[in-house]
Amino acid sequence: MIDPEYRFYTDNGSWTNHVEDQIVVMDFDQRRHYAIRGPSSFLRLADEERDGIDGIEVLKRYMDQIDPAIHTLFVDATGTLVSTSSDPEEDPQQAILYPSLLDAPSLQDCRMITMTELTELDRIMPGIDLMSYEDDDVTAKKVIFKNTPIMQFQERRWREIIMLHSLPTHPNIVALDRIVVDDTTSQHILGFTVPYVPAPSLDKDPTQVFRLEWFKQLTSLVDYLNLELRIANQDIAPRNLICFEQAPAGSQLRMIDFEFSTAMGLPWHVEEFNDVKGVIFTLYEIITLDSSYRKVHPSEQNPDIVMNLEEWPCRRPLDAEVEIFRQHLKEWVTSRQAITMSPTTPPPPPFPAMPKPRPVAYIDFAAQQPAQISIAQLPRVVAEEYGNYIISWQRPPSSMRPSDS
């Protein structure tokens, strides 16, 4: 079940006139958009700090009371529901246009699977589901499906596919399984799967014993990525690490997320997210369950403060004293600070850009006549008007009620 804190997302907003706002909210449980319209004095779209919160609160309050066909809610200045609409012309749902695997030469050796071949087992996070499918030997295989129900996920999913495809097999990395497409003809890329590891991430279970050997596997993996492959993960955190006790020796710790990773030196490489800094905070958070030092802007996160704390209060079972973990961390950080990358070391090859979606029927506004254009998304009603093929993400709601979130 998706954590209620992350179930709803403000996809966009606009001023429909000088006194009325519209906020479009994505419900990741149903993978469906709703529009909330009302006075600017209530929805406060101009207040960036609110970030659409008021629209989300309206949807949570009324969603279990309205007909499933409703997609637009009109409220008054107090947030009270005034009316609703199921008019297709007002539907805020967007039709996302996806690139085709056929236009990605570097991925032609990847195995693919259609979305209809996947069976949903659980909804984990926005754009992340636990699924199963029948493998070649007709046995059920559990996988994590990282999907793209909103356009904002497209680039990050593409980058992670490219990264996982390029990485050598490694015992501490959860590898790419299959690319998920809509069908075997058009092969629109809808996401990808990775093998399911039957253990919680380190942020989920504070009672799980954390072992010194597992931490050494982490520092060794980060060295391998940074120093040998010239790859920066840029998102090292307990939520992206799983420790599976029953795994073979040397592979109990697994890194499960490369969503923000990049080759060093490319534009996506940001020093504020460097992996040494990430490891420092991660070990501190694993041991103390305190993530407060990373709740400020990355530019203000100072790992030296954590390194120099006199005491790290231990709030998790460990197989060695806290000071032994800290000593290994200190020695590792010192060794990394002493390393200078050779200027003659060739950089890794640049990542291929995500292919553009294939042209669809729309209108050339300059010529005022129908045309074929390549575009990232269209309002669903417009895409249907021009006869374009649309991928539907909507699914029935889970047992979780909006009022519970």
N, C-alpha and C positions, 0 to 999 in steps of 0.2 A: 504494500500500500504506500502511495506517495505520502511523504511527510506533509501534513497540513500546512506547514510553514511555506512550502515551496509549490503547492498545488496551483495557485493562481499567479498569473503574470500579466502586467500591463504591456500589451503588445504595441499599442500606439494611442495617440490622442490627438484631437484637433478641436479648434474653435469653429463650431458650425456657424456662429455669428458673434456679435460683440458681447452677448450676454449668456450664451449657452455653450456648454462644453460637451464633447463626446469622448468617452474613454473606452477603448476596446480591450477586453480582458480575455486572456486565454485560460481555459480550464484544462490543465494537462491530464486530469483524470479522464475526461471525455474526448480530449484533443479537439476542442471546439471553441470558437470565438463567440463572445457576447459583446454587444454594444450597450453602454450605459450613457444615457443622455439626460442632462439636467442643467439647472442654472450654474453659471460659473462660480457664483458665491458659495455653492455647496461642493461641487466637484473639484474646484481649485486646481485646475490643470496648470495654471500659470505658476503654481508653487512647486518648484522642482523637488523640494524636500518631501512633498507628499507622494510623488511618484505614482500617482494613480491609486493610492490606498483607498480613497473614498469610493471609487468605482468598484474596487474589489469587495469592500465591505457591503455595498448594496447587493452585489451578486450573491455573496454568501448568505445574506439575509433572506433573499427571495427565491433563490434558484430551486429549492425543493418545493416551492408552492406553484410554480408556473408550468404550463404545458411544455412538453419536450420540443414542440415545434417553434417555440418562442426564441428569438435571438436578440431582440432589442428591448431594453427596459427604459421607460421614461419616469424620472423622479422629480419631486418638487424641491423647494429650497431647504426642506428639512430632511431630504433623503427618502421620503415616503413614496412608495410606488404609486404612480398615477395611471399609467397605461403600458401596454406592451405591443409588440409587433412581430408578426411572422411573415411579413411581406418580403418575398424574395428580392425585390429591388432594394431593400434596406439591409440585407444580410451582410454583416461585416466580414464574413468568412473570405479569406483570400485563397486563390488557386496558386500554389507554388509550382513553378516550372523547373524541373530537375535536369541536370546534365545526364548524359547517357554514358554508360560504361563503354560503349562502342567508340566513344570519342576520347578515351583515356588509354593511349597506347601503353603506358608504363604499367597498367594494371591488368593486361590481358591474360597474365598467368594466374590471376586470383580466381579462386572458386567463388561461385555466386549461388544465391538461393532467392527464390521469390518470397515476398512477404506473406503470401497465402499459404506457404508451406510451414510457416512458424505458428506455433500454438502458444497463446499467452498463458503464463503461470502466475505472474505477479507484476504489479506496477511499482517500480522502485523509486524513480526520480523523474522529473520532467525530461522526456526524451530518452529514458532508460527503462527497459522492461526485461523481466526474466521470461525467457521463452524456451521452447523445446522443438526439436524436429527429428525426423527419422534419418539417421546417418546411412551411409552406404550399406552397412550390414544390418539395416532395419532395426537398430536399437535406438531408443530415445536418447537424445543428447541435449543436455541443458546448456543454454548459452545466454549471454547478456546481449540484448539488441539495443544499440545506440542509434536512435532514429532521428528524423528531421521533420517534425510536424510544423515547425515555423521556419521562416526564411533565415532568421538569425542564427540557426544551428548549422546551416549549410557549410559555411566556410570551415568551421571548426571540425565538423565530421570529415570533410574532405582532407584536411590537414592531418587528422589522426589516422585516417586510412593510409595516406601516403607514408606517414612516419612508421606505422606498424608494419607495413609492407616492406619498408626499406631496412628495418632492424634485423640483424642476424638473430637466429634462435638463441635464447638465453634463459637459463633456469629461473631467473627472478623476474621475468617479464611475461605478462599474459599476452599471448600473441594474437594476431589477426586470425579469425576463423573464416568467415565468408563475407562477401559484399552482398547486401540485400538490395534487390531490384524489384520493380513492379511486375515485370514479366520477362520472358526470355527473348522477346522480339525487340521492344523498345529499350529495355535494360536501363530505365531511369534509376539512378543511384539514390536509394532512400535511407541508407545508413549501412551499418555493418554489425557483425556479431564477433564476440570473443568468447572463449570457453568460460563457463561458470565455475568459480572456485567456491566450494561449499564451506565457507567461513566468513564471518563478518569483517568489515574493515576495522582498523584499530580504533576508530572514533566511536564505534557502536557498542563495544563490550569492554567496559573498564575493569572487568574481573579477569580478563584473559591475561595469563602470565606472559610477560614480554622477556625474551631471552637475549643475552648479550650476543650470542651467535647470530641472531636475526638482525641486530643492529649492525654487526660487522658485514652481513650480507648487503645491507642497505648502503653503507659507505663504499663497499667494493663495487656495487652496481653503479653508483653515481660516478665513481672514478672511471669506470668502463665507458659510460655514456659520454662524460665530459672530455676525458683525456684521450680515449682511443677513437671514439666515433665522432667527437666534436658535436655532440648533441646535448642540448639543455632541456630538461624536463619542464622546468619553470612552474611546477605546481606540486612540489613535494609536501605532503601533509598526511596526517593519520588517516583521513578519509580515503586516500588513494593508495593505501597499503593494506594488504591482507597477509596474515600469518597463519598458515595451514600446517598444524602440528604433524599431520599424518603424511605430509609430502616427503619425498626423498631428501636425504641430508643435502644441505646446500641450496635447496629450493623452497624452503618453508616460507620465506618472505617473497611476496609477489607485488610488483608495481602494476596497478590496474588502469591507470589513466595517463594518456599522452595527448590530451586534448589541447594543451597549450605549449607543447614541446616544439622545438625548432632547431635547425642547424645553427651553430654559433656563427655570428657575423651577418646573418640575414636580418632583414628589417624587423622580424618578429622577435628577435633575441633582445630581451630587456634586462639590463644588469640588475635592476631592482628586484627581479625574481630569480636571482642566481641560486643554483642548487645547493651550494655550501650553506648559504643563509637558510635555505629551506630545511636542510637536515638539522641544523642547530635548533630551530624552532620546533621541528617535528619531534625530536627526542625529548625536549623539555615538555611538550604537550602530552606525549605518550606517558611519561612518568608522573607528571603533576596534574594532568587533566585540566590544565589552565591554558586557554588559548587567547588570553587578553592581550598579549604582546603583539599579536597579529591582527588585532581588531582596529588598527589605525591604517592610514594610507601606506602602501608599500614603501614610499619614499621616506616615511618616518619610522619604519620598523628597524630597530637597532639590535642586531644579534649579540653585540658586545654586552649589552645590559643583561641578557639571559646568561651568557657565558660567565659573567663576573658575579652573579648572585652567590651569596655565601652559602645558601642552602636551597636545594630543590626538594620541596615536600613530596614524599613518595605516596601516591594515592592509587597505585596499581601494583599487583604482585610482580616481582622481578626475580630472576634466577641468580642475580648478583647484586652487590651493594650499589647504591646510586653512584657513589664516587668512582666505582670501576667503570660504569657507563660514561661518566663525565670525563674520566681520564682518557678513554679511547677516543671520545669526541675531540678533546683538546689536542691530542697527538695527531689525529686525522686533519683537523683544521690547520694546524701548524704545517703539516706536510703539504697541504694544498696551497697554502700561502707562499711556500718556497718554490712552487712550480711556475715556470714562465714558459708559455707556449712559444715554440719556435716560429719566427716570422716566415720561415721557409716552408712550414707545414701547410700543404695545400688544403684549402677549405673544402668541406663536403659539397657535392653538387647541389645546385638550387632545386627546390621542390618544384615539380610541375604545377602550373596554375590550374585551377579547377576549370574544366571545360564549360563554355557557355551553354545554356539550354538551347536546344534546337529551335529554330524559328516556329512561331505559331501565328495563327490568323488573328489580326487585330486591325487597327486603322492607322494609316499614315495621316496624322493631323495636318501636316504641311500640305499634302496633296488632297486631303479630305476624301480618301478612298481606301478600300481594304488593301492590306499589305501583309507580308510575312515578316515578322520582327522577332529578334531574340530578346527576351525580357525575363527578369527574375520571378515576377509574380504579377497577377492580375486579380481584381475583384472577381470572386467566383461567378457572380451573375454576368459579368462582362465576358469572362472566358467561355461560359456556356452559350452566351448569345452568338459568339463567333464560331461555335461548334468545336471548340478545343477539347482535347482529352484531359480529364481532371483526375488527379489521384486523391482519393478520399481517406482521411485519417480518422474520422469520427468513429467512436466506439461507445457501447453502452456504459452508463456510469457504474462504478464499483459500489460496494455496499457502504462506502464512506459517504456520509451526508455532508453537504456544505456547512451545515450548522455545527458540525464537529470540528471544522477547520478554523 
